[in-house]
Amino acid sequence: MKKEQKEEVKLGSKWTNDHMCTTYEEAIDRLAKLNTIWTNDKQDHMQTKIRRRANGKFLVKYRKDPVFAKETKKNGRSNRKNKGNTKKGKANIGTSV
């Protein structure tokens, strides 16, 4: 009876859509252009990929490498249960006589 150890997979940031190309060669040219822009701006550790769409076009995507991306912590305020009642304590001022 072995206990399996699950490895934590670190998910990276989401992919950003850059450009929709009609041919694969255009998409490769766009990747080369992005890489030259990033090297000139000293933005290292960027990842790119080309996705083929159902309509025959190619989508170029990019993101920062998850190994080098900064982690942001959530403060918990966006959770619905953590939000207070916004209508609580408000009086209807317009109905006074």
VMD Tcl script that builds the backbone (N, CA, C; Angstrom):
set m [mol new atoms 291]
animate dup $m
set s [atomselect $m all]
$s set {name element resname resid chain x y z} {
  {N N MET 1 A 0.822 -1.173 0.000}
  {CA C MET 1 A 0.000 0.000 0.000}
  {C C MET 1 A 0.874 1.247 0.000}
  {N N LYS 2 A 1.040 1.778 -1.177}
  {CA C LYS 2 A 1.852 2.971 -1.322}
  {C C LYS 2 A 0.967 4.200 -1.318}
  {N N LYS 3 A 1.470 5.223 -0.716}
  {CA C LYS 3 A 0.784 6.502 -0.784}
  {C C LYS 3 A 1.410 7.307 -1.915}
  {N N GLU 4 A 0.562 7.748 -2.819}
  {CA C GLU 4 A 1.071 8.515 -3.947}
  {C C GLU 4 A 1.273 9.959 -3.530}
  {N N GLN 5 A 2.394 10.504 -3.939}
  {CA C GLN 5 A 2.677 11.903 -3.660}
  {C C GLN 5 A 2.312 12.720 -4.880}
  {N N LYS 6 A 1.447 13.681 -4.681}
  {CA C LYS 6 A 1.035 14.536 -5.789}
  {C C LYS 6 A 1.964 15.732 -5.856}
  {N N GLU 7 A 2.460 15.979 -7.054}
  {CA C GLU 7 A 3.313 17.132 -7.258}
  {C C GLU 7 A 2.435 18.342 -7.541}
  {N N GLU 8 A 2.791 19.462 -6.950}
  {CA C GLU 8 A 2.041 20.676 -7.201}
  {C C GLU 8 A 2.477 21.254 -8.535}
  {N N VAL 9 A 1.522 21.479 -9.393}
  {CA C VAL 9 A 1.806 22.057 -10.698}
  {C C VAL 9 A 1.568 23.553 -10.596}
  {N N LYS 10 A 2.599 24.322 -10.896}
  {CA C LYS 10 A 2.493 25.762 -10.826}
  {C C LYS 10 A 1.932 26.276 -12.145}
  {N N LEU 11 A 0.725 26.798 -12.099}
  {CA C LEU 11 A 0.118 27.344 -13.297}
  {C C LEU 11 A 0.624 28.757 -13.518}
  {N N GLY 12 A 0.871 29.071 -14.742}
  {CA C GLY 12 A 1.363 30.390 -15.081}
  {C C GLY 12 A 0.230 31.360 -15.348}
  {N N SER 13 A 0.619 32.528 -15.776}
  {CA C SER 13 A -0.382 33.523 -16.118}
  {C C SER 13 A -1.080 33.106 -17.398}
  {N N LYS 14 A -2.197 33.743 -17.666}
  {CA C LYS 14 A -2.972 33.376 -18.834}
  {C C LYS 14 A -2.295 33.883 -20.100}
  {N N TRP 15 A -2.584 33.214 -21.201}
  {CA C TRP 15 A -2.036 33.586 -22.488}
  {C C TRP 15 A -2.776 34.806 -23.012}
  {N N THR 16 A -2.039 35.726 -23.620}
  {CA C THR 16 A -2.616 36.929 -24.196}
  {C C THR 16 A -2.659 36.775 -25.712}
  {N N ASN 17 A -3.836 37.019 -26.300}
  {CA C ASN 17 A -3.963 36.944 -27.752}
  {C C ASN 17 A -3.257 38.145 -28.365}
  {N N ASP 18 A -2.444 37.883 -29.375}
  {CA C ASP 18 A -1.694 38.959 -30.003}
  {C C ASP 18 A -2.221 39.298 -31.384}
  {N N HIS 19 A -2.259 38.318 -32.272}
  {CA C HIS 19 A -2.587 38.627 -33.660}
  {C C HIS 19 A -3.194 37.405 -34.339}
  {N N MET 20 A -4.193 37.632 -35.196}
  {CA C MET 20 A -4.802 36.562 -35.975}
  {C C MET 20 A -4.216 36.614 -37.384}
  {N N CYS 21 A -3.635 35.508 -37.838}
  {CA C CYS 21 A -2.980 35.442 -39.148}
  {C C CYS 21 A -3.738 34.465 -40.044}
  {N N THR 22 A -3.658 34.701 -41.342}
  {CA C THR 22 A -4.355 33.822 -42.279}
  {C C THR 22 A -3.518 32.604 -42.655}
  {N N THR 23 A -2.185 32.728 -42.613}
  {CA C THR 23 A -1.318 31.591 -42.939}
  {C C THR 23 A -0.331 31.344 -41.796}
  {N N TYR 24 A 0.210 30.140 -41.790}
  {CA C TYR 24 A 1.169 29.770 -40.760}
  {C C TYR 24 A 2.462 30.563 -40.912}
  {N N GLU 25 A 2.839 30.870 -42.124}
  {CA C GLU 25 A 4.057 31.633 -42.368}
  {C C GLU 25 A 3.938 33.053 -41.798}
  {N N GLU 26 A 2.754 33.646 -41.926}
  {CA C GLU 26 A 2.521 34.968 -41.324}
  {C C GLU 26 A 2.671 34.904 -39.811}
  {N N ALA 27 A 2.161 33.828 -39.220}
  {CA C ALA 27 A 2.246 33.659 -37.769}
  {C C ALA 27 A 3.702 33.519 -37.328}
  {N N ILE 28 A 4.511 32.790 -38.096}
  {CA C ILE 28 A 5.925 32.644 -37.763}
  {C C ILE 28 A 6.637 33.988 -37.873}
  {N N ASP 29 A 6.291 34.768 -38.904}
  {CA C ASP 29 A 6.874 36.105 -39.043}
  {C C ASP 29 A 6.502 36.990 -37.857}
  {N N ARG 30 A 5.266 36.867 -37.395}
  {CA C ARG 30 A 4.819 37.656 -36.238}
  {C C ARG 30 A 5.591 37.250 -34.980}
  {N N LEU 31 A 5.850 35.957 -34.805}
  {CA C LEU 31 A 6.643 35.492 -33.662}
  {C C LEU 31 A 8.049 36.073 -33.707}
  {N N ALA 32 A 8.640 36.091 -34.888}
  {CA C ALA 32 A 9.986 36.650 -35.031}
  {C C ALA 32 A 9.982 38.141 -34.695}
  {N N LYS 33 A 8.941 38.847 -35.130}
  {CA C LYS 33 A 8.842 40.277 -34.841}
  {C C LYS 33 A 8.685 40.518 -33.337}
  {N N LEU 34 A 7.860 39.703 -32.674}
  {CA C LEU 34 A 7.684 39.833 -31.219}
  {C C LEU 34 A 9.005 39.574 -30.493}
  {N N ASN 35 A 9.724 38.561 -30.924}
  {CA C ASN 35 A 11.002 38.236 -30.271}
  {C C ASN 35 A 12.012 39.362 -30.418}
  {N N THR 36 A 12.064 40.013 -31.577}
  {CA C THR 36 A 12.989 41.134 -31.738}
  {C C THR 36 A 12.565 42.317 -30.877}
  {N N ILE 37 A 11.266 42.554 -30.765}
  {CA C ILE 37 A 10.782 43.641 -29.893}
  {C C ILE 37 A 11.168 43.366 -28.449}
  {N N TRP 38 A 10.984 42.122 -28.006}
  {CA C TRP 38 A 11.294 41.781 -26.616}
  {C C TRP 38 A 12.788 41.847 -26.327}
  {N N THR 39 A 13.620 41.473 -27.275}
  {CA C THR 39 A 15.064 41.563 -27.037}
  {C C THR 39 A 15.520 43.017 -27.002}
  {N N ASN 40 A 14.903 43.876 -27.807}
  {CA C ASN 40 A 15.250 45.300 -27.774}
  {C C ASN 40 A 14.803 45.961 -26.478}
  {N N ASP 41 A 13.667 45.530 -25.941}
  {CA C ASP 41 A 13.144 46.088 -24.691}
  {C C ASP 41 A 13.661 45.356 -23.461}
  {N N LYS 42 A 14.520 44.356 -23.665}
  {CA C LYS 42 A 15.101 43.544 -22.582}
  {C C LYS 42 A 14.040 42.845 -21.754}
  {N N GLN 43 A 12.998 42.357 -22.422}
  {CA C GLN 43 A 11.969 41.553 -21.760}
  {C C GLN 43 A 12.287 40.086 -22.035}
  {N N ASP 44 A 13.036 39.505 -21.123}
  {CA C ASP 44 A 13.413 38.109 -21.290}
  {C C ASP 44 A 12.311 37.204 -20.752}
  {N N HIS 45 A 12.432 35.936 -21.038}
  {CA C HIS 45 A 11.574 34.889 -20.501}
  {C C HIS 45 A 10.117 35.033 -20.949}
  {N N MET 46 A 9.907 35.375 -22.213}
  {CA C MET 46 A 8.560 35.415 -22.765}
  {C C MET 46 A 8.319 34.126 -23.544}
  {N N GLN 47 A 7.092 33.608 -23.458}
  {CA C GLN 47 A 6.734 32.396 -24.184}
  {C C GLN 47 A 5.729 32.753 -25.267}
  {N N THR 48 A 5.838 32.083 -26.405}
  {CA C THR 48 A 4.904 32.307 -27.502}
  {C C THR 48 A 4.408 30.971 -28.027}
  {N N LYS 49 A 3.243 31.006 -28.646}
  {CA C LYS 49 A 2.736 29.808 -29.302}
  {C C LYS 49 A 1.764 30.216 -30.402}
  {N N ILE 50 A 1.572 29.291 -31.335}
  {CA C ILE 50 A 0.646 29.503 -32.441}
  {C C ILE 50 A -0.456 28.467 -32.323}
  {N N ARG 51 A -1.696 28.928 -32.371}
  {CA C ARG 51 A -2.843 28.031 -32.281}
  {C C ARG 51 A -3.622 28.081 -33.588}
  {N N ARG 52 A -3.937 26.921 -34.141}
  {CA C ARG 52 A -4.740 26.865 -35.357}
  {C C ARG 52 A -6.209 26.867 -34.966}
  {N N ARG 53 A -6.981 27.727 -35.579}
  {CA C ARG 53 A -8.403 27.849 -35.308}
  {C C ARG 53 A -9.204 26.974 -36.268}
  {N N ALA 54 A -10.467 26.766 -35.942}
  {CA C ALA 54 A -11.335 25.924 -36.764}
  {C C ALA 54 A -11.612 26.552 -38.126}
  {N N ASN 55 A -11.543 27.877 -38.202}
  {CA C ASN 55 A -11.812 28.541 -39.476}
  {C C ASN 55 A -10.583 28.597 -40.381}
  {N N GLY 56 A -9.489 27.956 -40.004}
  {CA C GLY 56 A -8.290 27.882 -40.829}
  {C C GLY 56 A -7.292 28.990 -40.571}
  {N N LYS 57 A -7.587 29.890 -39.642}
  {CA C LYS 57 A -6.654 30.967 -39.312}
  {C C LYS 57 A -5.772 30.540 -38.152}
  {N N PHE 58 A -4.708 31.306 -37.936}
  {CA C PHE 58 A -3.743 30.991 -36.886}
  {C C PHE 58 A -3.660 32.150 -35.904}
  {N N LEU 59 A -3.721 31.828 -34.613}
  {CA C LEU 59 A -3.696 32.835 -33.558}
  {C C LEU 59 A -2.352 32.792 -32.849}
  {N N VAL 60 A -1.704 33.937 -32.740}
  {CA C VAL 60 A -0.426 34.048 -32.043}
  {C C VAL 60 A -0.714 34.493 -30.615}
  {N N LYS 61 A -0.158 33.755 -29.643}
  {CA C LYS 61 A -0.359 34.062 -28.226}
  {C C LYS 61 A 0.990 34.197 -27.541}
  {N N TYR 62 A 1.002 34.965 -26.427}
  {CA C TYR 62 A 2.237 35.120 -25.661}
  {C C TYR 62 A 1.917 35.265 -24.181}
  {N N ARG 63 A 2.928 35.024 -23.356}
  {CA C ARG 63 A 2.835 35.240 -21.906}
  {C C ARG 63 A 4.232 35.272 -21.315}
  {N N LYS 64 A 4.318 35.719 -20.079}
  {CA C LYS 64 A 5.581 35.695 -19.337}
  {C C LYS 64 A 5.773 34.282 -18.791}
  {N N ASP 65 A 7.004 33.822 -18.806}
  {CA C ASP 65 A 7.312 32.482 -18.330}
  {C C ASP 65 A 6.894 32.355 -16.862}
  {N N PRO 66 A 6.123 31.324 -16.502}
  {CA C PRO 66 A 5.637 31.192 -15.121}
  {C C PRO 66 A 6.737 31.071 -14.079}
  {N N VAL 67 A 7.901 30.592 -14.470}
  {CA C VAL 67 A 9.007 30.457 -13.523}
  {C C VAL 67 A 9.492 31.827 -13.066}
  {N N PHE 68 A 9.441 32.812 -13.970}
  {CA C PHE 68 A 9.965 34.128 -13.674}
  {C C PHE 68 A 8.881 35.162 -13.369}
  {N N ALA 69 A 7.625 34.776 -13.427}
  {CA C ALA 69 A 6.533 35.721 -13.168}
  {C C ALA 69 A 6.364 35.932 -11.668}
  {N N LYS 70 A 5.983 37.144 -11.289}
  {CA C LYS 70 A 5.739 37.440 -9.882}
  {C C LYS 70 A 4.382 36.900 -9.479}
  {N N GLU 71 A 4.314 36.392 -8.264}
  {CA C GLU 71 A 3.043 35.898 -7.760}
  {C C GLU 71 A 2.324 37.037 -7.050}
  {N N THR 72 A 1.043 37.162 -7.303}
  {CA C THR 72 A 0.238 38.166 -6.616}
  {C C THR 72 A -0.715 37.448 -5.671}
  {N N LYS 73 A -0.824 37.984 -4.488}
  {CA C LYS 73 A -1.719 37.399 -3.506}
  {C C LYS 73 A -3.043 38.133 -3.520}
  {N N LYS 74 A -4.105 37.379 -3.390}
  {CA C LYS 74 A -5.429 37.978 -3.327}
  {C C LYS 74 A -5.711 38.368 -1.878}
  {N N ASN 75 A -6.423 39.477 -1.707}
  {CA C ASN 75 A -6.714 39.922 -0.357}
  {C C ASN 75 A -8.032 39.374 0.167}
  {N N GLY 76 A -8.791 38.661 -0.639}
  {CA C GLY 76 A -10.014 38.037 -0.179}
  {C C GLY 76 A -11.233 38.932 -0.258}
  {N N ARG 77 A -11.074 40.154 -0.728}
  {CA C ARG 77 A -12.211 41.064 -0.786}
  {C C ARG 77 A -13.154 40.759 -1.940}
  {N N SER 78 A -12.678 40.077 -2.952}
  {CA C SER 78 A -13.516 39.817 -4.104}
  {C C SER 78 A -14.510 38.687 -3.850}
  {N N ASN 79 A -14.321 37.955 -2.801}
  {CA C ASN 79 A -15.200 36.858 -2.484}
  {C C ASN 79 A -16.550 37.388 -2.009}
  {N N ARG 80 A -17.627 36.829 -2.491}
  {CA C ARG 80 A -18.963 37.334 -2.179}
  {C C ARG 80 A -19.277 37.242 -0.682}
  {N N LYS 81 A -18.842 36.177 -0.041}
  {CA C LYS 81 A -19.153 36.018 1.377}
  {C C LYS 81 A -18.368 37.001 2.244}
  {N N ASN 82 A -17.267 37.545 1.726}
  {CA C ASN 82 A -16.468 38.494 2.488}
  {C C ASN 82 A -16.967 39.922 2.356}
  {N N LYS 83 A -17.861 40.164 1.416}
  {CA C LYS 83 A -18.383 41.510 1.230}
  {C C LYS 83 A -19.499 41.757 2.240}
  {N N GLY 84 A -19.529 42.958 2.766}
  {CA C GLY 84 A -20.575 43.307 3.713}
  {C C GLY 84 A -21.868 43.644 3.003}
  {N N ASN 85 A -22.924 43.762 3.749}
  {CA C ASN 85 A -24.214 44.144 3.185}
  {C C ASN 85 A -24.152 45.627 2.850}
  {N N THR 86 A -24.256 45.974 1.576}
  {CA C THR 86 A -24.115 47.363 1.165}
  {C C THR 86 A -25.359 48.187 1.455}
  {N N LYS 87 A -26.522 47.550 1.630}
  {CA C LYS 87 A -27.762 48.283 1.895}
  {C C LYS 87 A -28.002 48.487 3.391}
  {N N LYS 88 A -27.197 47.905 4.194}
  {CA C LYS 88 A -27.374 47.955 5.639}
  {C C LYS 88 A -27.073 49.361 6.160}
  {N N GLY 89 A -27.955 49.928 6.927}
  {CA C GLY 89 A -27.721 51.190 7.568}
  {C C GLY 89 A -28.048 52.418 6.712}
  {N N LYS 90 A -28.532 52.234 5.511}
  {CA C LYS 90 A -28.877 53.369 4.682}
  {C C LYS 90 A -30.337 53.764 4.960}
  {N N ALA 91 A -30.525 55.004 5.196}
  {CA C ALA 91 A -31.871 55.496 5.482}
  {C C ALA 91 A -32.434 56.171 4.211}
  {N N ASN 92 A -33.751 56.125 4.082}
  {CA C ASN 92 A -34.405 56.789 2.965}
  {C C ASN 92 A -34.713 58.206 3.399}
  {N N ILE 93 A -33.873 59.173 3.009}
  {CA C ILE 93 A -33.961 60.551 3.457}
  {C C ILE 93 A -35.081 61.297 2.752}
  {N N GLY 94 A -35.427 60.954 1.541}
  {CA C GLY 94 A -36.396 61.684 0.733}
  {C C GLY 94 A -37.835 61.568 1.209}
  {N N THR 95 A -38.163 60.665 2.098}
  {CA C THR 95 A -39.556 60.463 2.504}
  {C C THR 95 A -39.900 61.168 3.826}
  {N N SER 96 A -39.037 61.989 4.373}
  {CA C SER 96 A -39.340 62.656 5.650}
  {C C SER 96 A -40.343 63.780 5.436}
  {N N VAL 97 A -41.189 64.033 6.462}
  {CA C VAL 97 A -42.238 65.045 6.357}
  {C C VAL 97 A -41.843 66.291 7.083}
}
mol reanalyze $m
mol bondsrecalc $m
mol representation Tube
mol addrep $m
